[in-house]
Every structure is written in structure tokens, then in C-alpha cells.
Amino acid sequence: MQTKQILSSALAAALSLGLAQTASAHDAKDTKTKEKCYGIAKAGQNDCANLSGSHSCAGLAKADASTEEWIYVDKGSCKGKGGLSADEAKAKVKGKK
């Protein structure tokens, strides 16, 4: 019985490692074709943590077009959408304080 549990645990661990590697490769590929664009996310549609650190999860933006919130866009398309780079967003937020 114990041998069966050990084998099951080992198999589950091996499968989860394979999935984690696939996710990492996918994320690395996306960062080559995507960029963070600040100030254009709609409320509840941000991709991750904001600049101030008041939240660390996607979907928690409280207002449309907040300078601190970002979404991934195709590389080179942020400016055309009226967005800001991370450095521009940080400078704008810093200027408001």
C-alpha cells in the first residue's frame, strides 16, 4: 500500500513539473511579443499588480485608465492606444504626490 502511494506521488510530481515548464516557456514567449502598457486598463481588467502595490492580482483595478494599472498589449502598440511605459507611469504617479 505504501509503495503505491509513493509511486502515485512521484508520478503526480513529475506531471506537475512538466506543466510548470510548459507555462514558463509560454510566458517567456509572450514577453517577447507583448509589453506592459500603463494607464489604459479598464476597471477590473488589469493584468497584475499595480505600481503602488495596493494589490497584486489581475482584475482588481478600481477605475478606468488609472496610471498605476497596466495590461499586456502587442509590442510597439502602447503609445498608439494612449498608454504609458513603466517609467512614464512612475514619473506621472510620483508627480502627483
LINWO-V210818 format. One record per residue. RES is the residue in three letters. PHI is phi in whole degrees, 0 to 359 (NA if undefined). PSI is psi in radians with two decimals (none if undefined). OMEGA is omega in degrees with one decimal (* if undefined). Layout:
# LINWO-V210818
res/phi/psi/omega
RES/PHI/PSI/OMEGA
RES/PHI/PSI/OMEGA
This chain:
# LINWO-V210818
res/phi/psi/omega
MET/NA/-0.81/-178.2
GLN/294/-0.65/178.5
THR/298/-0.70/179.6
LYS/296/-0.72/178.7
GLN/294/-0.70/179.6
ILE/295/-0.78/178.9
LEU/296/-0.72/178.4
SER/297/-0.75/179.0
SER/295/-0.73/179.2
ALA/296/-0.73/178.6
LEU/295/-0.77/178.8
ALA/298/-0.72/179.0
ALA/296/-0.76/179.9
ALA/297/-0.73/178.7
LEU/294/-0.72/-179.3
SER/293/-0.59/176.7
LEU/295/-0.69/177.9
GLY/297/-0.71/178.0
LEU/293/-0.68/179.2
ALA/296/-0.71/178.6
GLN/295/-0.68/178.2
THR/297/-0.75/179.4
ALA/296/-0.72/179.6
SER/297/-0.73/179.1
ALA/295/-0.68/179.2
HIS/294/-0.77/178.8
ASP/298/-0.74/-179.9
ALA/297/-0.70/179.0
LYS/296/-0.75/-178.8
ASP/297/-0.64/-178.4
THR/290/-0.29/176.0
LYS/279/-0.43/-177.7
THR/247/-0.09/-178.4
LYS/236/2.79/175.1
GLU/217/2.71/176.5
LYS/283/2.34/179.6
CYS/234/2.04/-176.0
TYR/268/2.58/171.8
GLY/87/0.12/179.9
ILE/237/-0.06/-178.4
ALA/290/2.46/174.6
LYS/276/2.76/178.9
ALA/306/2.27/178.8
GLY/78/0.09/-177.1
GLN/235/0.33/175.9
ASN/289/2.78/-177.2
ASP/270/-0.48/178.8
CYS/193/-2.69/-174.7
ALA/304/2.59/177.6
ASN/267/3.04/-175.9
LEU/295/-0.66/-176.3
SER/284/-0.28/-178.9
GLY/80/0.26/-179.9
SER/286/-0.25/171.0
HIS/208/2.79/-177.2
SER/231/0.35/-176.0
CYS/231/2.70/175.1
ALA/292/2.60/175.2
GLY/81/0.22/-177.7
LEU/252/0.12/177.1
ALA/298/2.33/-176.6
LYS/267/-0.32/-177.3
ALA/221/2.68/174.5
ASP/292/2.49/171.6
ALA/58/0.57/175.9
SER/289/2.32/-178.8
THR/301/-0.53/-176.7
GLU/281/-0.29/-175.8
GLU/263/2.63/-178.9
TRP/220/2.81/171.7
ILE/223/2.75/174.1
TYR/281/2.36/174.3
VAL/228/2.90/175.9
ASP/300/2.42/-178.9
LYS/305/2.30/178.9
GLY/88/-0.03/-177.2
SER/256/-0.08/-175.1
CYS/298/-0.88/-177.6
LYS/301/-0.71/179.4
GLY/296/-0.41/178.7
LYS/268/0.01/-179.5
GLY/85/0.29/-177.0
GLY/268/3.09/-177.6
LEU/237/2.65/171.6
SER/284/2.97/179.2
ALA/300/-0.75/-179.5
ASP/295/-0.73/178.6
GLU/295/-0.73/180.0
ALA/295/-0.75/178.6
LYS/299/-0.75/179.6
ALA/295/-0.70/-179.7
LYS/293/-0.73/178.6
VAL/294/-0.74/179.9
LYS/297/-0.66/179.4
GLY/293/-0.42/179.6
LYS/281/-0.33/-175.7
LYS/275/none/*
